């Protein structure tokens, strides 16, 4: 049923709205307005998409999964498709997805809905039979820091 609505009912509604608006403001102004909404929408998607990508990179650097940013990216792609499609109804939904508060709420809801029910977490020792050394941990230790970035000052000696 949703596919029927998407492929049949929505285009018919869009056509009816386009005819109504064209009758009120004229065909050329209607076409210009559709083009303007597409251009403005694409520019907003570029800005918000770039900001989302930067947040995702920061999460990856922190060692966490950027699940919300991925969900937001999917919604921004959907918003782009809706804004490029000619019509005022799809533009309204596309611009609604560009509202950060709404997009974040929808992303959180999507994450909760499609989150795995259970996950088996195994340590590197269990998987590989030995501890895997993280290059970032070695670099931090060589520069006098701990894994958390705290600096510890002191003396040490090696015992064999």
ABEGO torsion letter per residue (X at the ends): XAAAAAAAAAAAAAAAAAAAAAAAAEAAAAAAAAAAAAAAAAAAAAAAAAAAAAAAAAAAAAGBBBAAAAAAAAAAAAAAAAAABBEAAAAAAAAAAABAAAAAAAAAAAAAAABBABBBBBBAAAAAGBBBBBAAAAAAAAAGBBAAGBBBBEBBBBBX
